[in-house]
Amino acid sequence: MALAETGSFGSAAERLGYTQSAVSQQIAALERMLGARLVHRPGGPRRISLTAAGERLVVHAQAILRRAELAEADVHATADAAAPTLRIGTFQSVAVRVLPPLLQRFQARWPDVTVELVEHAGDEQLLDLVERGRLDLTFALLPVGEGPFAWRHLMNGEYVLITAAGAVPRDVSMAGISQLPLIGYRSLRNALRMEEYLAAHGHTPQVVFRTDGNAAIQRLVGVGLGAALVPAFAVDDQDEAIAVTRPVDELPPFVIGAAWHADRPLHPAVAGLVDLAVEVCGELQDPELAPS
């Protein structure tokens, strides 16, 4: 893995704390054992590269390392079963809207369980931590994509257009929105998917700034630097510097769920937290957007 990531025997040896000759000998021994060349050795200062066989081996090695991390996490969880610590992943809007009532109810029912929160702007890093056993559960955008995940739907949200107060455009159709200077997210999956949705319908958005901060987007909009399509869930509706408008065209929903590793036993406290999340999100859900 270190050799594939660094591209040289010297750098791999430095990362691993071995000598360069030791790393070279280990790779040679592995090649003899497997009966296939794993790396191209160009010689000199040029980077080494993996052969097709080497690339396939890296895929399997990554899977093995993830399973080892998962096993370690399960062993620790078993040892701490009497007073467990749950590691929960979250992102901005969920942290602000869902977590306060959710954790209040959870602590009342599970007072001996400690909750550690891990927050990222989007959910891709959180899902990676779930896959590696570093998180017991994460809030995520559905669908979660490929991976060893089980999940449960929590709520649907809608996208709204926010503009500076007093600057609401007359045309809030997809065509009209695509003509506005927009402030977009950098890495939020569903928001980027929304941009792809607009482009697929012939309305490529004109993005002038990008950031993953909900508050930053709202402030940029408030001072007149652009408009933004954001989940209604993420809007601070007490902000008098902005106006919130529903687009006239139907747009795909913003779908939030809870995801966990499908191959890990679900601790009763985690299952209880998921049930409470369904309860809390059901109360926050706009009835018009609830799945039928």
Secondary structure, 3 states (H helix, E strand, C coil): CHHHHHCCHHHHHHHHCCCHHHHHHHHHHHHHHHCCCCEECCCCCCCCEECHHHHHHHHHHHHHHHHHHHHHHHHHHHHCCCCCEEEEEECHHHHHHCHHHHHHHHHHHCCCCEEEEEECCCCHHHHHHHHCCCCCEEEEECCCCCCCEEEEEEEEECEEEEEECCCCCCCCCHHHHHCCEEEECCCCHHHHHHHHHHHHCCCCCEEEEECCCHHHHHHHHHCCCCEEEEEHHHCCCCCCCEEEECCCCCCCCEEEEEEEECCCCCCHHHHHHHHHHHHHHHHHCCHHHCCC
